């Protein structure tokens, strides 16, 4: 199926475009350096031959991404699983999830969809702010990503949002692909996961019929992503102090790259993905609700589903008890409590600020782990 030309600036590469995309990647010194780092014992010619054997984007993912992610999980986690009991693996969905890691949230979802019996992975919404290097842009488009254009003038932003929404509807309805998009722009630095109604408004710009009809055509599934440990917690805490102390704070050019590297390679403990039921049935109850209220209600519903399906780990409950004086000691051992406290101290020691406010930073890090528990207990 040839994708309509209107989507050319943002869509993943079509299969017939892959050979040229592979050649372009393989000629790029930046890409070759990354490949040499990841596969130090493998000649670039062997990598090139394996790439050229991949006739579809899914074949590329299975040949390169799946194995890499499994090896990564073996080294940097205590296991990763997903509960799909509430959905039909033969159907296609738009997964709307909380956002913990720039790269891995969607990458692990791809792997887990295969593990759980889906015959395809998902197309991934990725902000163009992360695609400053041309070879990275090419790689993510090979890897079934579509581009979210940001920092445009208002009129261009409106047109870009409409095209983005139209593409999501096309991907789910015509291409029969799953789609993943984060519930908000950027990660929640304090892990207080809330869906931005603006994301839903964008999603309803495409399709046909009422707002409810348009959202139903995307078959939205709220997805909870639970990490026992967030490797980027100390980087998020550092940024929160910088925003507190510096007027008009702007991240440095390399900050997102450092976050991506840290999130990928850092220790994550246990990881759990949980699919709530598709919200199509819930949307049917909103048929007579005023249009302006629909987005807020749907955002609240997605939040409740994400919060109540969040898997709590000892790290969440220890942090909550330390901040609120609550008592969940029966849910974790003394050894787990001590391990978490040592972990927090170790992460704090990584923060490279000239004048670190240790009390503030510790409180911010504990809050990152406590908020999922707070939200979970309010939702169940």
Secondary structure, 3 states (H helix, E strand, C coil): CCCCHHHCCCCCCCHHHHHHHHHHHHCCHHHHHHHHHHCCCCCHHHHHHHHHCCCCHHHHHHHHHHHHHHHHHHHHCCCEEEECCCCCCCCCCEEEECCCCCCHHHHHHHHHHHHCCCCCCEEEEEEHHHCCCHHHHHHHHHCCEEEECCCCCHHHHHHHHHHHHHHHHHHHHCCCCEEEEECCCCCCCCCCCCCCHHHHHHHCCCCCCCHHHHHHCCCEEEEEEEECCCCCHHHHHHHHHHHHHCCCCCCCCCHHHHHHHHHHHCCCCCEEEEEEEECHHHHHCCCCCCHHHHHHHHHHHHHHHHHHCCCCCHHHHHHHHHHHCCCCHHHCCHHHHHHHHHHHHHHHCCCCCCCCCHHHHHHHHHHHHHHHHHHHHHHC
